[in-house]
Amino acid sequence: MLESVKSVNLQIGGFLKIAEWIVTIIFTVEYLLRIYVLPKPWKYIFSFFGLVDLLSILPTFISFFLSGANGLMVIRALRLLRVFRIFKLSRYTKEAGLILYALRESQHKLFVFFVAILAIVTILGALMYLVEGEENGFKSIPESIYWAIVTLTTVGYGDIAPHTGLGKLISSFVMLLGYAIIAVPTGIVSVAMRQNPKTISTQVCPNCLSEDNDADAIFCKRCGNRLNEEKQ
């Protein structure tokens, strides 16, 4: 029975290794073709998505040339870089562009919101440190701020808990406040998404690879290159 399980595991491992090389070769060919067809390949090579493509294919080749070092933690860690391929998926979905637009339009409001939250948890943490003290587990103000963040976000690990009546009253207030605060960033982003802007980028410049171009743009905002030769 054990021998059959080992045999199946070996077969599955061999199949996965073949699939890994097939996928790696496809990504490598795509990477080289991009470098070949672009008029300014160095801009692509050192761009964010160019580095993503490179980091996606390097681990397999490194493990091949350093086959005797497969047990090294460094090589095993490099294999995790394949997850960067996921970042490329957002380039091909209009919905992802809408979400990115909403986050970009809401960044100032979200920044003010998080600064306010930081101020609230700092005040609450310092207050709980004074109320509970070190004898009740609140050993320092930073640790008390950690408690305030955990409580305000309604996570509630329970590793630190108030023991005094006043501390429990403050905790109840923080818990109720957390339910009200959680809805704020959701509402901010939702409003931005409902605006349904026409400025969501759906075009990538073939010259500089800029993605900050309007859907109806003819020329690139960054380099002035024509985006679509069919548009006259």
Buried (B, 14 or more C-beta within 10 A) or exposed (E): EEEEEEEEEEEEEEEEEEEBEEBBEEBBEEBEEBBEEBEEBEBBBEBEBBEBBBBBBBBBEBBEEEEEEEEEEEBEEBBEBBEBBEEEEEEEEEEEBBBBBBBEBBEEBBEEBEEEBEEBBBEBBBBBBEBBBEEBBBBEBEBBBBBBBBBBBBEEEEEBBBEEEEBBEBBEEBEEBBEEBEEBBEEBBEEBBEEEBEEBBEBBBBBBBBBBBBEEBEBBBBEEBBBEEEEE
